[in-house]
Amino acid sequence: MDRAKKGGTYTANRNHRIYMDLKDIVREHALRYLPAKSLCRFTSVCRDWRLYISTPFLAHNQSNSFGDVSGLFCQSDSSLPSFISLDVMAYGVPDPSLKFLPELVDIRCSSNGLLCCQGHTGYKAYYICNPVTRQWKKLPRPDANHGSDPALVLVYEPSLLNFVAEYKLICAFQSDLDGLEFEIYSSVEGSWRTFGEICFGNRRIIPSTGVYVDGVIYWRSESLRIVAFDLASERSTLLYLPLRSGALGVANGKLCSASMHGSKVTVAELTNAYTNTMQMNSKTRAWETRDITLNYTVFDGRSDNGILVFIGEVLVIQLGRTLISCHMKTEHIKQLATEDEHHARMIPYVNSLVEV
């Protein structure tokens, strides 16, 4: 009898140790892959998890491990910013209107959890913030005049070596020399610098179309061309736009353009940006296109559909005031929200704990 009791006690203690080990494994190796909203919910699991989730170490690991687009920051010309989540249980921010900033702002662009906004007063300063942690930084005044609707692109690439985000903000602006110039702010240097490159010609950029892909920034121009600027070589080039009304985005690490008419989506992927340097009879194409038919009755007979955001395999489509997400591979369609007004700006956002 005594021997049986001792054996049972030993087994219970051993199982307890296994449980504790599993809990530690989940805490140390799984939490980093979760979005910020889910992590905030898990602070109620136990005291150890609450303390661990609140450490800068987890914030650093999570910002390097989680990179899924979580939703859209939206804003019309007459409203405060708002946030539309792709999954309300998993993704969210505590203050979607960004009232924690020192003034009212317009959202401009985002990158891997950081959001760039522009103030309304004075010289209309730029702010870089994390809407989850409500940390923010006001940037110094640019040297150049970026105009009333600046063509901005924020570039932040998470690194295990940097606990505080190192980012760049790039603006393409109209030059006095009849062309485009490019100015960059570096968080490392803490200052603005204008590149020596000028893209000559009447290349008026559509401000909200900027996309960063593998060291190169792309903007759509009003002349149905794409202006590309290489950050490493500090040189600009021009590409032709394969789709007349195509929205720019990123899929599989490549620049893509997508347009929609009725229930048919046409997607073009940039496979070779250097076809203009090849011999005239070369059969190499710069873009590869494919058509996708959405088998959903709500799209039938409509020609006013507009793709607002194209990120990876997800399209966000506006039908009147209703926003719908569509996964192109699975063709899974989901209604995201019905808005009171049309949004002039829709910025994809990653639910990250990155430190500003």
Residue, then its C-alpha position, 0 to 999 in steps of 0.5 A: m500500500d505504501r509503495a503504491k502511494k509513493g508511486g502515485t505521488y511520483t507519477a503526479n509530480r512527474n506529470h506536473r513537471i511535464y506540464m510546466d515544461l510544456k507551458d514554458i515551451v509555449r511561452e518561449h517559442a510560440l507567443r512570438y508568432l501571435p499578433a499584438k491583440s492576441l498577446c494582450r488577451f493572453t496576459s490574463v492566462c497567468r502572472d508569468w505570461r503577463l510579465y513575459i508579454s510585457t518585456p521588451f524582449l518579447a516585443h522584439n521577437q514578436s516584431n521579427s516573427f509576425g508579419d501578416v497583414s492584419g487589417l486596414f487603416c482607413q480615412s476619408d478627407s473629412s473623418l478621423p482614421s479608423f481600423i478595419s480588421l481582417d479578423v476581429m478576434a485576432y487583430g486590433v488596436p486600442d485607439p484606431s483614431l490615433k488620438f494619442l498623437p499630439e494633433l489631428v493627422d492624416i494617415r499616409c503609409s505603413s511598414n511592418g507595424l509602423l504607421c506614418c501620419q501627417g499633422h494638420t498644423g504648422y508645417k504639417a509634421y510627419y509622425i511615426c507611430n505604433p498604434v498598438t503601443r501608442q509610441w510615436k516620434k515627430l520627425p524634423r521638418p524636411d528640406a524640400n517642399h513635398g506638396s499638399d499630398p506627399a508621395l511617401v513610402l515608409v520602409y522598415e525591415p525588422s532585424l534581430l540586431n536592433f531592439v529599436a526600429e530603424y526605418k526610412l521615409i522616402c518622398a518623391f516630389q516635383s522638382d524645379l527642374d521639370g522632373l521628380e526628386f527624392e528625399i529620404y529621412s533615416s532614423v539612424e541619422g535623424s535627418w533628411r537628405t535629398f538624393g542627387e537623382i532627378c527623373f526628368g519629364n512630366r512624371r506626376i506621381i499618384p501619391s498613395t500608390g507607393v510600394y516597397v519591394d526588395g530594395v526598390i520603391y515603385w509609384r504609379s504615375e499619371s502617364l500610365r508609367i511606373v517610377a522605380f527608385d533603387l535605394a542602393s544605387e540611388r537611381s530611378t527607372l521607368l517601367y510601363l504599367p501593364l494594366r491601365s487602372g491597376a493597383l500596385g501591391v506585393a505578392n511572393g516578394k514581387l511587384c504586382s498590379a491588379s485590376m477588376h471588371g465585373s467578376k474577373v480579376t487580372v493580376a500582372e506580376l513583374t518577372n523581369a524589370y530589365t527587358n528594355t536592356m535586352q535585344m529587340n527580338s527577345k521573347t522575355r516579358a517583363w510581366e506575366t498576367r493571369d485572370i481569375t474569375l470570382n464565382y460570387t453572384v454579388f460581382d455579376g454585372r458590375s463594372d464599378n468594382g475597385i480594388l483598394v488594396f492588393i497584398g499577397e493573395v488578398l484583395v480588398i474590394q469596394l462595392g458601394r460602401t461595403l468592403i469585401s476581402c477575397h483570397m485569390k487562391t481559395e476564392h474565400i470571400k468575406q465581408l469586412a465592414t459597411e462604412d458610412e463614407h468612401h475612404a480616400r486612403m486605405i493603408p495595410y497594417v501589421n499588428s506588431l509590438v515593434e518599438v519606435 
